[in-house]
Amino acid sequence: NHMVKGLAERDRVRDLLGKVVSAPIAEELLSKTIELGGEEREVTILFSDLRDFTALCEGRAPREILALLNNYLTRISAVIDENGGVVDKFVGDAVMALYGAPLQHADDGERAVSTALGMLRALEGLNAEFQEQGLRRLEMGVGINTALVVAGNMGSQTRMNYTVIGDGVNLASRLEGLCKKYGVSVIASETTRVLAPGFAFRELDWVRVKGKSEPVTIYEPVGESDKIDPRALRELEAYNEALALYRSRRWDQAGVRFAELRREFPDCYIYQVYLDRAAEFLRSPPGADWDGSHTFHEK
């Protein structure tokens, strides 16, 4: 009887731990001696955050807000699980997910990009339900970066958390914040793009984010490579030509091309971004050392 009770208690702990952290992390913790420390691993980090969730919560009871949030997080977590990712943590309506720790796959970068696009589809389904209930529509920002980080148990001897730390984690968070600057829902780094050959990307910019001195190239995943329609491909080609004109300092010609794209695709805000920059450079050209990059001084 004592043995049966002990086995039942072990299963209860395993089940509870699997609800507090993702199942793969629970197995990692249960299969090893739990101690502080970690190891260097290449990991793809995904950060997501809702836009205007605070406004949606305004005037609502805490119980109703919690129900809305749990509904959203349940759907987003399901997409992460389906793609073999691990939920590292929830911070309000923000989610941090890992691909490559504690479990590694050969296609972790591709899994992360697939997750981001799947999260957008899940949010569309939730927005359809919100519309029926008379609730406002929600938008999402997702940042993805692949880097060498330290993965392991962080914290104190009495309270630990399996997570990853490093400069690459900070960059993923910064990319999520940049989504608002470019009017896009997902931004991936160059390192992630290389690891996701099954997807087509739009190069957004070459940027220095706050806290980093070296510029990084950022991209928007636009869909699976073999499912992009011809009109979207023509748009990408025209955009790349306009971007090349902009970076070669031919801002008048670039402005004309971006204006044409803006008229044809009014919902794509990135064209307005470059229209404004080209106009500004025509009025006040940068120095000869301008390398085409853009620096952000805020998060």
Secondary structure as a PSIPRED ss2 file (coil, helix, strand):
# PSIPRED VFORMAT (PSIPRED V4.0)

   1 N C   1.000  0.000  0.000
   2 H H   0.000  1.000  0.000
   3 M H   0.000  1.000  0.000
   4 V H   0.000  1.000  0.000
   5 K H   0.000  1.000  0.000
   6 G H   0.000  1.000  0.000
   7 L H   0.000  1.000  0.000
   8 A H   0.000  1.000  0.000
   9 E H   0.000  1.000  0.000
  10 R H   0.000  1.000  0.000
  11 D H   0.000  1.000  0.000
  12 R H   0.000  1.000  0.000
  13 V H   0.000  1.000  0.000
  14 R H   0.000  1.000  0.000
  15 D H   0.000  1.000  0.000
  16 L H   0.000  1.000  0.000
  17 L H   0.000  1.000  0.000
  18 G H   0.000  1.000  0.000
  19 K H   0.000  1.000  0.000
  20 V H   0.000  1.000  0.000
  21 V C   1.000  0.000  0.000
  22 S C   1.000  0.000  0.000
  23 A H   0.000  1.000  0.000
  24 P H   0.000  1.000  0.000
  25 I H   0.000  1.000  0.000
  26 A H   0.000  1.000  0.000
  27 E H   0.000  1.000  0.000
  28 E H   0.000  1.000  0.000
  29 L H   0.000  1.000  0.000
  30 L H   0.000  1.000  0.000
  31 S H   0.000  1.000  0.000
  32 K C   1.000  0.000  0.000
  33 T C   1.000  0.000  0.000
  34 I C   1.000  0.000  0.000
  35 E C   1.000  0.000  0.000
  36 L C   1.000  0.000  0.000
  37 G E   0.000  0.000  1.000
  38 G E   0.000  0.000  1.000
  39 E E   0.000  0.000  1.000
  40 E E   0.000  0.000  1.000
  41 R E   0.000  0.000  1.000
  42 E E   0.000  0.000  1.000
  43 V E   0.000  0.000  1.000
  44 T E   0.000  0.000  1.000
  45 I E   0.000  0.000  1.000
  46 L E   0.000  0.000  1.000
  47 F E   0.000  0.000  1.000
  48 S E   0.000  0.000  1.000
  49 D E   0.000  0.000  1.000
  50 L E   0.000  0.000  1.000
  51 R E   0.000  0.000  1.000
  52 D C   1.000  0.000  0.000
  53 F H   0.000  1.000  0.000
  54 T H   0.000  1.000  0.000
  55 A H   0.000  1.000  0.000
  56 L H   0.000  1.000  0.000
  57 C H   0.000  1.000  0.000
  58 E C   1.000  0.000  0.000
  59 G C   1.000  0.000  0.000
  60 R C   1.000  0.000  0.000
  61 A C   1.000  0.000  0.000
  62 P H   0.000  1.000  0.000
  63 R H   0.000  1.000  0.000
  64 E H   0.000  1.000  0.000
  65 I H   0.000  1.000  0.000
  66 L H   0.000  1.000  0.000
  67 A H   0.000  1.000  0.000
  68 L H   0.000  1.000  0.000
  69 L H   0.000  1.000  0.000
  70 N H   0.000  1.000  0.000
  71 N H   0.000  1.000  0.000
  72 Y H   0.000  1.000  0.000
  73 L H   0.000  1.000  0.000
  74 T H   0.000  1.000  0.000
  75 R H   0.000  1.000  0.000
  76 I H   0.000  1.000  0.000
  77 S H   0.000  1.000  0.000
  78 A H   0.000  1.000  0.000
  79 V H   0.000  1.000  0.000
  80 I H   0.000  1.000  0.000
  81 D H   0.000  1.000  0.000
  82 E H   0.000  1.000  0.000
  83 N C   1.000  0.000  0.000
  84 G C   1.000  0.000  0.000
  85 G C   1.000  0.000  0.000
  86 V E   0.000  0.000  1.000
  87 V E   0.000  0.000  1.000
  88 D E   0.000  0.000  1.000
  89 K E   0.000  0.000  1.000
  90 F E   0.000  0.000  1.000
  91 V E   0.000  0.000  1.000
  92 G C   1.000  0.000  0.000
  93 D C   1.000  0.000  0.000
  94 A E   0.000  0.000  1.000
  95 V E   0.000  0.000  1.000
  96 M E   0.000  0.000  1.000
  97 A E   0.000  0.000  1.000
  98 L E   0.000  0.000  1.000
  99 Y E   0.000  0.000  1.000
 100 G C   1.000  0.000  0.000
 101 A C   1.000  0.000  0.000
 102 P C   1.000  0.000  0.000
 103 L C   1.000  0.000  0.000
 104 Q C   1.000  0.000  0.000
 105 H C   1.000  0.000  0.000
 106 A C   1.000  0.000  0.000
 107 D C   1.000  0.000  0.000
 108 D H   0.000  1.000  0.000
 109 G H   0.000  1.000  0.000
 110 E H   0.000  1.000  0.000
 111 R H   0.000  1.000  0.000
 112 A H   0.000  1.000  0.000
 113 V H   0.000  1.000  0.000
 114 S H   0.000  1.000  0.000
 115 T H   0.000  1.000  0.000
 116 A H   0.000  1.000  0.000
 117 L H   0.000  1.000  0.000
 118 G H   0.000  1.000  0.000
 119 M H   0.000  1.000  0.000
 120 L H   0.000  1.000  0.000
 121 R H   0.000  1.000  0.000
 122 A H   0.000  1.000  0.000
 123 L H   0.000  1.000  0.000
 124 E H   0.000  1.000  0.000
 125 G H   0.000  1.000  0.000
 126 L H   0.000  1.000  0.000
 127 N H   0.000  1.000  0.000
 128 A H   0.000  1.000  0.000
 129 E H   0.000  1.000  0.000
 130 F H   0.000  1.000  0.000
 131 Q H   0.000  1.000  0.000
 132 E H   0.000  1.000  0.000
 133 Q C   1.000  0.000  0.000
 134 G C   1.000  0.000  0.000
 135 L C   1.000  0.000  0.000
 136 R C   1.000  0.000  0.000
 137 R C   1.000  0.000  0.000
 138 L C   1.000  0.000  0.000
 139 E E   0.000  0.000  1.000
 140 M E   0.000  0.000  1.000
 141 G E   0.000  0.000  1.000
 142 V E   0.000  0.000  1.000
 143 G E   0.000  0.000  1.000
 144 I E   0.000  0.000  1.000
 145 N E   0.000  0.000  1.000
 146 T E   0.000  0.000  1.000
 147 A E   0.000  0.000  1.000
 148 L E   0.000  0.000  1.000
 149 V E   0.000  0.000  1.000
 150 V E   0.000  0.000  1.000
 151 A E   0.000  0.000  1.000
 152 G E   0.000  0.000  1.000
 153 N E   0.000  0.000  1.000
 154 M E   0.000  0.000  1.000
 155 G E   0.000  0.000  1.000
 156 S C   1.000  0.000  0.000
 157 Q C   1.000  0.000  0.000
 158 T C   1.000  0.000  0.000
 159 R C   1.000  0.000  0.000
 160 M E   0.000  0.000  1.000
 161 N E   0.000  0.000  1.000
 162 Y E   0.000  0.000  1.000
 163 T E   0.000  0.000  1.000
 164 V E   0.000  0.000  1.000
 165 I E   0.000  0.000  1.000
 166 G C   1.000  0.000  0.000
 167 D H   0.000  1.000  0.000
 168 G H   0.000  1.000  0.000
 169 V H   0.000  1.000  0.000
 170 N H   0.000  1.000  0.000
 171 L H   0.000  1.000  0.000
 172 A H   0.000  1.000  0.000
 173 S H   0.000  1.000  0.000
 174 R H   0.000  1.000  0.000
 175 L H   0.000  1.000  0.000
 176 E H   0.000  1.000  0.000
 177 G H   0.000  1.000  0.000
 178 L H   0.000  1.000  0.000
 179 C H   0.000  1.000  0.000
 180 K H   0.000  1.000  0.000
 181 K H   0.000  1.000  0.000
 182 Y H   0.000  1.000  0.000
 183 G C   1.000  0.000  0.000
 184 V C   1.000  0.000  0.000
 185 S C   1.000  0.000  0.000
 186 V E   0.000  0.000  1.000
 187 I E   0.000  0.000  1.000
 188 A E   0.000  0.000  1.000
 189 S E   0.000  0.000  1.000
 190 E H   0.000  1.000  0.000
 191 T H   0.000  1.000  0.000
 192 T H   0.000  1.000  0.000
 193 R H   0.000  1.000  0.000
 194 V H   0.000  1.000  0.000
 195 L C   1.000  0.000  0.000
 196 A C   1.000  0.000  0.000
 197 P C   1.000  0.000  0.000
 198 G C   1.000  0.000  0.000
 199 F E   0.000  0.000  1.000
 200 A E   0.000  0.000  1.000
 201 F E   0.000  0.000  1.000
 202 R E   0.000  0.000  1.000
 203 E E   0.000  0.000  1.000
 204 L E   0.000  0.000  1.000
 205 D E   0.000  0.000  1.000
 206 W E   0.000  0.000  1.000
 207 V E   0.000  0.000  1.000
 208 R E   0.000  0.000  1.000
 209 V C   1.000  0.000  0.000
 210 K C   1.000  0.000  0.000
 211 G C   1.000  0.000  0.000
 212 K C   1.000  0.000  0.000
 213 S C   1.000  0.000  0.000
 214 E C   1.000  0.000  0.000
 215 P C   1.000  0.000  0.000
 216 V E   0.000  0.000  1.000
 217 T E   0.000  0.000  1.000
 218 I E   0.000  0.000  1.000
 219 Y E   0.000  0.000  1.000
 220 E E   0.000  0.000  1.000
 221 P E   0.000  0.000  1.000
 222 V E   0.000  0.000  1.000
 223 G E   0.000  0.000  1.000
 224 E E   0.000  0.000  1.000
 225 S H   0.000  1.000  0.000
 226 D H   0.000  1.000  0.000
 227 K H   0.000  1.000  0.000
 228 I C   1.000  0.000  0.000
 229 D C   1.000  0.000  0.000
 230 P H   0.000  1.000  0.000
 231 R H   0.000  1.000  0.000
 232 A H   0.000  1.000  0.000
 233 L H   0.000  1.000  0.000
 234 R H   0.000  1.000  0.000
 235 E H   0.000  1.000  0.000
 236 L H   0.000  1.000  0.000
 237 E H   0.000  1.000  0.000
 238 A H   0.000  1.000  0.000
 239 Y H   0.000  1.000  0.000
 240 N H   0.000  1.000  0.000
 241 E H   0.000  1.000  0.000
 242 A H   0.000  1.000  0.000
 243 L H   0.000  1.000  0.000
 244 A H   0.000  1.000  0.000
 245 L H   0.000  1.000  0.000
 246 Y H   0.000  1.000  0.000
 247 R H   0.000  1.000  0.000
 248 S C   1.000  0.000  0.000
 249 R C   1.000  0.000  0.000
 250 R C   1.000  0.000  0.000
 251 W H   0.000  1.000  0.000
 252 D H   0.000  1.000  0.000
 253 Q H   0.000  1.000  0.000
 254 A H   0.000  1.000  0.000
 255 G H   0.000  1.000  0.000
 256 V H   0.000  1.000  0.000
 257 R H   0.000  1.000  0.000
 258 F H   0.000  1.000  0.000
 259 A H   0.000  1.000  0.000
 260 E H   0.000  1.000  0.000
 261 L H   0.000  1.000  0.000
 262 R H   0.000  1.000  0.000
 263 R H   0.000  1.000  0.000
 264 E H   0.000  1.000  0.000
 265 F C   1.000  0.000  0.000
 266 P C   1.000  0.000  0.000
 267 D C   1.000  0.000  0.000
 268 C C   1.000  0.000  0.000
 269 Y C   1.000  0.000  0.000
 270 I H   0.000  1.000  0.000
 271 Y H   0.000  1.000  0.000
 272 Q H   0.000  1.000  0.000
 273 V H   0.000  1.000  0.000
 274 Y H   0.000  1.000  0.000
 275 L H   0.000  1.000  0.000
 276 D H   0.000  1.000  0.000
 277 R H   0.000  1.000  0.000
 278 A H   0.000  1.000  0.000
 279 A H   0.000  1.000  0.000
 280 E H   0.000  1.000  0.000
 281 F H   0.000  1.000  0.000
 282 L H   0.000  1.000  0.000
 283 R H   0.000  1.000  0.000
 284 S C   1.000  0.000  0.000
 285 P C   1.000  0.000  0.000
 286 P C   1.000  0.000  0.000
 287 G C   1.000  0.000  0.000
 288 A C   1.000  0.000  0.000
 289 D C   1.000  0.000  0.000
 290 W C   1.000  0.000  0.000
 291 D C   1.000  0.000  0.000
 292 G C   1.000  0.000  0.000
 293 S C   1.000  0.000  0.000
 294 H E   0.000  0.000  1.000
 295 T E   0.000  0.000  1.000
 296 F C   1.000  0.000  0.000
 297 H C   1.000  0.000  0.000
 298 E C   1.000  0.000  0.000
 299 K C   1.000  0.000  0.000
